[in-house]
């Protein structure tokens, strides 16, 4: 019941009239003695973070959860840090804690941490003020995703992100022909989602992202502003797809809905 309550708070937080009371209740659930309640509370904190009345306190709770005695809680917290990073008041502290988690004794925690560092690096690239920094952050992201794929193999969202960003980088900076790179991307991405629960929706995402790579190639040389716009847009789409790939049954309806919304809006933009 407490676990379900935590999930409900996360899903409905934006609609709750008294967000401070909802936060107080969620805060108590984060400290629950039961592992499943703490995991659900972590996921709720992730999904509702942008609505939190005190984001510094919410961040402090996430950082504390990265030190939880149970590796599943630490892994969930590490993943949440990557999802909510753009809202953090103290981004450096979150980055430092993620780096520490890459040395965790558990492989799933290391994988989640490296995946989150990759997501953060993609975000930083989308905010870069020079092409040099943009390229540097994108290269860092690809490196983190590569490490994450080696740490865990089952339902690993980095396996979905890596092929796209690697192909994106090749087309943007090496001007390789799109057809060759898109075919390579399709092969790797389809292999990554083979055993995923949301396989049908993920396959749709793969097809869309493959078309996106062709569109990027057709645009020719992009200036920094154009590269940032493209990356910002597809970053959100990849993140939603990765969320679906790694989600639990409880999160699947939410993740699938968001993914379809992203697909509809992106299709209209390309047209």
C-alpha distance (Angstrom), angle and dihedral (degrees) to the residues before:
residue distance angle dihedral
X1 . . .
X2 3.81 . .
X3 3.79 90.6 .
X4 3.81 91.1 51.0
X5 3.80 89.8 47.4
X6 3.80 90.3 54.5
X7 3.82 91.2 50.3
X8 3.80 90.7 48.9
X9 3.81 91.9 50.5
X10 3.79 90.9 52.3
X11 3.82 93.9 47.9
X12 3.80 96.3 44.9
X13 3.81 100.8 33.4
X14 3.81 95.7 108.4
X15 3.83 89.9 55.5
X16 3.80 97.0 46.2
X17 3.84 111.0 109.6
X18 3.81 94.2 -152.4
X19 3.79 103.1 47.8
X20 3.79 93.4 169.0
X21 3.80 91.3 59.6
X22 3.79 91.0 45.7
X23 3.81 89.7 50.2
X24 3.82 91.1 49.8
X25 3.80 90.2 53.1
X26 3.80 92.2 46.4
X27 3.80 90.2 48.3
X28 3.81 89.9 57.2
X29 3.80 91.3 49.4
X30 3.80 90.7 51.9
X31 3.81 87.0 61.5
X32 3.80 94.9 46.5
X33 3.82 117.5 133.7
X34 3.81 92.1 -130.2
X35 3.81 116.7 88.0
X36 3.81 95.1 -145.1
X37 3.79 91.6 52.6
X38 3.81 90.7 50.7
X39 3.82 91.4 49.2
X40 3.82 91.5 50.2
X41 3.79 90.3 46.8
X42 3.81 90.2 50.7
X43 3.80 91.1 51.9
X44 3.81 89.7 47.1
X45 3.79 90.6 51.1
X46 3.80 88.9 51.5
X47 3.81 96.1 50.6
X48 3.84 94.7 43.3
X49 3.82 99.4 37.8
X50 3.81 96.6 108.7
X51 3.83 89.1 57.1
X52 3.80 96.7 48.2
X53 3.84 113.9 124.5
X54 3.81 91.8 -142.8
X55 3.78 110.1 32.6
X56 3.79 94.3 178.2
X57 3.79 90.8 57.1
X58 3.80 90.2 45.8
X59 3.81 89.7 50.9
X60 3.80 90.5 49.0
X61 3.79 88.8 54.9
X62 3.79 92.2 50.6
X63 3.80 91.1 48.8
X64 3.79 90.4 50.0
X65 3.80 90.4 51.0
X66 3.80 89.2 57.4
X67 3.81 85.4 68.9
X68 3.80 94.9 50.4
X69 3.80 116.0 136.3
X70 3.81 91.2 -123.4
X71 3.79 118.0 74.2
X72 3.82 93.6 -145.5
X73 3.79 90.5 60.0
X74 3.81 91.2 46.4
X75 3.79 90.4 49.6
X76 3.82 92.2 49.8
X77 3.80 90.7 48.4
X78 3.80 91.7 49.3
X79 3.80 90.4 51.5
X80 3.82 90.8 47.7
X81 3.81 91.5 53.4
X82 3.79 89.6 59.0
X83 3.81 92.8 47.0
X84 3.80 96.0 49.9
X85 3.81 101.9 32.3
X86 3.81 95.9 112.4
X87 3.83 89.9 62.7
X88 3.80 96.6 51.1
X89 3.81 119.3 117.5
X90 3.83 89.6 -157.1
X91 3.79 106.1 40.0
X92 3.80 95.6 164.8
X93 3.80 92.9 59.8
X94 3.79 91.3 51.1
X95 3.82 90.7 48.6
X96 3.81 91.4 50.3
X97 3.79 92.3 50.0
X98 3.80 92.1 49.5
X99 3.80 89.8 52.0
X100 3.80 89.7 52.6
X101 3.79 90.8 51.1
X102 3.80 91.2 57.2
X103 3.81 84.9 74.8
X104 3.80 94.6 51.0
X105 3.81 116.3 134.7
X106 3.82 90.7 -122.5
X107 3.81 120.4 77.5
X108 3.83 95.5 -146.2
X109 3.81 90.2 55.0
X110 3.80 90.7 49.2
X111 3.79 90.3 48.5
X112 3.82 93.6 49.5
X113 3.79 90.9 47.0
X114 3.78 94.6 50.9
X115 3.78 90.8 44.6
X116 3.81 90.1 52.8
X117 3.80 91.6 47.5
X118 3.79 87.2 53.3
X119 3.80 91.1 51.6
X120 3.79 91.0 47.6
X121 3.82 90.9 50.5
X122 3.80 90.2 51.7
X123 3.81 88.5 51.7
X124 3.80 90.3 49.3
X125 3.81 90.4 50.2
X126 3.80 89.7 53.5
X127 3.82 87.8 54.9
X128 3.82 96.9 43.9
X129 3.80 119.0 130.4
X130 3.80 96.6 -155.7
X131 3.79 133.5 42.3
X132 3.80 89.1 -124.6
X133 3.81 92.3 58.5
X134 3.79 90.7 42.9
X135 3.78 91.2 55.5
X136 3.81 92.1 43.1
X137 3.81 93.7 52.8
X138 3.80 92.3 46.0
X139 3.81 90.1 51.7
X140 3.82 90.1 49.3
X141 3.79 90.4 50.9
X142 3.80 92.7 52.1
X143 3.80 90.1 49.3
X144 3.82 92.3 51.5
X145 3.82 91.6 47.5
X146 3.80 90.3 50.4
X147 3.80 90.9 53.3
X148 3.81 91.1 46.9
X149 3.81 92.3 54.0
X150 3.80 90.3 55.2
X151 3.81 94.3 50.6
X152 3.81 97.9 58.5
X153 3.79 132.6 11.4
X154 3.81 106.2 -172.9
X155 3.84 117.1 85.6
X156 3.78 90.3 -19.7
X157 3.84 109.7 168.8
X158 3.80 91.6 -160.7
X159 3.81 87.1 69.4
X160 3.79 87.7 64.1
X161 3.82 96.5 43.7
X162 3.79 98.7 44.5
X163 3.84 100.4 63.6
X164 3.80 92.9 49.2
X165 3.80 97.5 47.5
X166 3.78 92.0 43.1
X167 3.82 90.0 52.8
X168 3.80 91.0 43.3
X169 3.82 89.8 53.8
X170 3.81 92.6 48.2
X171 3.80 93.3 51.5
X172 3.82 94.7 44.0
X173 3.79 99.7 44.5
X174 3.79 106.8 20.0
X175 3.81 96.9 36.3
X176 3.77 91.8 -138.0
X177 3.79 118.3 173.3
X178 3.79 109.6 -86.3
X179 3.81 96.9 -136.6
X180 3.80 94.3 61.4
X181 3.80 93.6 43.7
X182 3.81 94.5 43.8
X183 3.80 92.0 52.1
X184 3.80 89.6 50.6
X185 3.80 90.6 48.6
X186 3.81 92.5 49.6
X187 3.78 92.6 51.7
X188 3.82 94.1 49.5
X189 3.80 95.9 41.7
X190 3.80 94.4 49.0
X191 3.80 90.0 50.8
X192 3.80 89.9 51.3
X193 3.82 94.7 54.6
X194 3.82 97.0 41.7
X195 3.82 95.0 108.8
X196 3.81 99.1 29.8
X197 3.80 121.3 123.9
X198 3.80 93.9 -132.3
X199 3.79 92.9 48.7
X200 3.82 96.3 142.2
X201 3.81 94.2 51.1
X202 3.79 91.6 42.5
X203 3.78 91.4 51.5
X204 3.80 88.4 54.3
X205 3.79 88.5 51.1
X206 3.80 91.3 50.6
X207 3.81 91.3 51.5
X208 3.79 91.3 49.7
X209 3.79 94.3 47.8
X210 3.80 90.2 49.0
X211 3.79 89.0 55.7
X212 3.80 88.6 47.1
X213 3.79 90.6 57.1
X214 3.81 89.4 54.0
X215 3.81 89.8 49.8
X216 3.80 90.9 51.7
X217 3.80 90.4 51.8
X218 3.82 91.0 50.6
X219 3.79 91.5 53.0
X220 3.79 91.2 68.6
X221 3.78 120.5 -154.8
X222 3.81 112.4 3.6
X223 3.79 126.0 -156.9
X224 3.81 119.9 -133.1
X225 3.79 93.2 -90.4
X226 3.79 91.2 52.5
X227 3.81 92.9 47.6
X228 3.81 90.8 50.0
X229 3.80 92.3 49.0
X230 3.80 92.4 50.3
X231 3.79 92.9 47.0
X232 3.82 94.2 46.1
X233 3.77 91.5 52.6
X234 3.80 97.8 46.2
X235 3.80 91.7 40.6
X236 3.78 89.7 66.6
X237 3.77 92.0 45.8
X238 3.81 93.6 49.5
X239 3.79 91.0 46.8
X240 3.80 92.0 53.1
X241 3.79 90.9 49.0
X242 3.80 91.3 47.5
X243 3.80 88.6 50.5
X244 3.78 89.9 55.9
X245 3.79 91.5 47.1
X246 3.80 93.2 54.5
X247 3.79 99.6 32.5
X248 3.76 128.2 119.3
X249 3.79 121.0 -124.5
X250 3.81 89.0 -97.0
X251 3.80 92.8 56.4
X252 3.80 96.6 41.5
X253 3.84 98.5 89.4
X254 3.82 91.5 50.6
X255 3.79 94.6 45.9
X256 3.81 93.0 45.8
X257 3.80 91.8 50.3
X258 3.77 93.2 50.7
X259 3.80 91.6 46.6
X260 3.80 91.8 53.8
X261 3.81 90.7 47.4
X262 3.79 89.5 52.0
X263 3.80 90.5 49.1
X264 3.80 92.7 51.7
X265 3.79 94.3 48.7
X266 3.79 93.0 44.7
X267 3.79 92.6 50.5
X268 3.80 90.8 54.1
X269 3.79 90.7 49.9
X270 3.81 93.0 51.7
X271 3.79 90.3 50.1
